[in-house]
Amino acid sequence: TNKTNGQSQWRTNTNVTVTSGPGVGDGIVVIGSRKGDVIALNQQNGSVRFKTSVNGEVIAKPAIANNVVVIKTVDGNIHALSANDGHEVWGYQQAEPSLILRGSSSPLISGNNLFAGFANGTLSKLNLSTGQLDWSQPIASAEGAFSIQRMIDINADPIIYQHRIFAATFQGNIASLSWNSGEI
């Protein structure tokens, strides 16, 4: 849609049930589906750049930068795909608890850094090019007698402000972390 006059620029029927918000970057718009479909559209005309699939439901909005499309699935997997053709460049998995909220924070890219929050209450920083883990920091710890009391999902998107990372969990824990070390 044209942001000046509101007129539609293009429209594309993907023929999938879209469950993520659109991620935009590097000249493409990327969406994900309940069945793990990932579709990248040309930002200028809506033509399909690539269509691929990942294992897991995509609820989080994809992040795109530096020719990498980052897909985070609801089961704690991160897939880094090539923005050119959708092939997987690297993957990362975080062990998730058996009971999680039906939601998912979106991954955040800054420079060559990727930040991702998980349902186990952990925020992680990875190298965008290689997928190598720089640090991983628990924001909250699961406590309580019942599974619902132990839910500590990070479903809010992390935020960067002045080289600090801010993250919040379902139970209301909010943390400010050092960019370099992940120290709270």
C-alpha positions in Angstrom: 0.0 0.0 0.0 1.2 3.5 -0.9 1.9 5.3 2.4 1.1 8.7 0.9 -2.3 8.0 -0.6 -3.3 4.5 0.7 -3.6 3.0 -2.8 -2.8 -0.7 -3.1 0.5 -1.2 -5.0 0.1 -5.0 -5.4 -1.7 -8.0 -4.1 -0.6 -11.6 -4.0 -2.5 -14.7 -3.0 -0.1 -17.1 -1.2 -2.6 -19.9 -0.9 -1.4 -20.6 2.7 -2.9 -19.8 6.1 -0.6 -16.9 7.2 0.1 -17.0 11.0 3.0 -14.5 11.3 3.2 -10.8 10.7 5.2 -9.8 7.6 8.9 -9.3 8.0 10.4 -6.7 5.6 14.0 -6.1 4.6 16.5 -6.5 1.8 13.8 -5.8 -0.8 11.5 -8.7 0.3 8.4 -9.3 2.4 8.4 -12.6 4.2 5.5 -14.4 5.9 5.1 -17.8 7.7 2.3 -20.3 8.1 0.9 -22.7 10.6 2.4 -25.6 8.6 5.9 -24.1 8.4 5.6 -22.6 4.9 7.9 -19.6 4.4 7.1 -17.3 1.5 9.3 -14.4 0.3 7.7 -11.8 -2.0 9.4 -9.1 -4.0 8.7 -5.9 -2.1 8.2 -3.8 -5.3 5.7 -6.0 -7.2 4.6 -8.9 -4.9 6.1 -11.7 -7.1 7.3 -14.8 -5.3 11.1 -14.7 -4.7 11.1 -18.1 -3.0 8.9 -20.5 -1.2 10.3 -23.1 1.3 9.3 -24.8 4.5 10.7 -25.3 8.0 9.7 -27.8 10.7 7.3 -26.0 13.1 4.6 -23.4 13.2 5.7 -19.8 12.4 3.9 -17.3 14.6 6.8 -14.8 15.1 7.4 -12.1 12.5 10.5 -13.0 10.4 13.6 -10.8 10.8 15.5 -9.9 7.6 18.9 -8.2 7.2 22.4 -8.8 5.7 20.9 -11.2 3.1 19.6 -13.5 5.9 15.9 -14.3 6.7 15.5 -15.4 10.3 12.5 -17.6 11.1 11.6 -18.6 14.7 9.2 -21.4 15.1 6.9 -21.8 18.2 8.9 -24.9 19.3 12.1 -22.9 19.9 13.9 -23.5 16.6 15.6 -20.7 14.7 16.2 -21.1 10.9 18.5 -18.7 9.1 17.6 -18.8 5.4 19.3 -17.2 2.4 17.3 -14.1 1.3 18.1 -15.0 -2.3 16.7 -18.5 -2.6 15.5 -19.7 0.9 18.0 -22.4 1.5 19.0 -22.9 5.2 22.3 -21.3 6.1 22.3 -22.4 9.8 19.9 -23.5 12.5 19.7 -23.2 16.3 17.4 -24.9 18.8 16.6 -24.0 22.4 14.9 -26.6 24.6 11.4 -25.5 25.4 9.2 -26.6 28.3 6.2 -28.9 27.6 3.6 -26.2 28.4 4.1 -22.9 26.6 1.9 -20.0 25.7 0.6 -19.8 22.1 2.7 -16.9 21.1 6.2 -16.1 20.2 8.5 -13.1 20.3 10.0 -12.0 17.1 13.8 -12.3 16.5 15.7 -9.0 16.4 18.6 -8.2 14.2 21.1 -5.5 14.9 24.2 -5.4 12.7 25.5 -8.9 12.6 23.8 -9.8 15.9 20.6 -11.8 16.4 18.6 -11.6 19.6 15.9 -14.2 20.3 13.7 -14.8 23.4 12.3 -18.3 24.1 9.5 -20.0 26.0 12.0 -21.2 28.6 12.5 -17.6 29.7 16.0 -17.3 28.1 17.2 -14.5 25.9 20.1 -15.4 23.5 22.5 -13.5 21.3 23.8 -15.3 18.2 26.1 -14.3 15.3 23.8 -13.7 12.4 26.3 -15.0 9.8 27.3 -18.3 11.5 24.6 -19.0 14.1 27.3 -19.2 16.8 25.9 -18.5 20.3 27.5 -15.4 21.9 25.6 -15.6 25.1 22.4 -17.0 26.6 20.8 -15.5 29.7 17.7 -16.6 31.7 15.4 -13.7 32.4 13.2 -15.7 34.8 13.3 -19.1 36.5 10.3 -21.4 36.6 8.8 -21.6 40.0 5.6 -23.0 41.4 3.7 -26.3 42.0 1.7 -26.2 38.8 2.8 -26.0 35.2 0.8 -22.8 34.6 2.7 -21.1 37.5 6.0 -22.2 35.9 5.3 -20.5 32.5 8.0 -17.9 31.9 7.7 -17.4 28.1 9.3 -14.4 26.4 6.5 -13.5 24.1 7.2 -9.8 23.9 9.7 -8.7 21.3 13.1 -7.8 22.7 14.1 -4.1 22.4 17.5 -2.5 21.9 18.2 0.9 23.4 21.7 2.4 23.9 23.5 -0.9 23.7 21.3 -2.5 26.2 18.7 -5.3 25.5 15.4 -5.3 27.3 13.2 -8.4 27.5 10.0 -9.3 29.4 8.5 -12.6 30.4 4.9 -13.8 30.8 5.1 -13.6 34.6 6.1 -10.0 34.5 9.9 -10.2 34.8 11.6 -7.4 32.9 15.4 -7.4 32.5 18.0 -5.0 31.0 21.0 -6.9 29.7 24.5 -5.8 28.6 24.8 -6.0 24.8 28.3 -7.6 25.0 28.0 -10.1 27.9 24.3 -10.6 28.4 24.8 -9.8 32.1 21.7 -8.5 33.8 
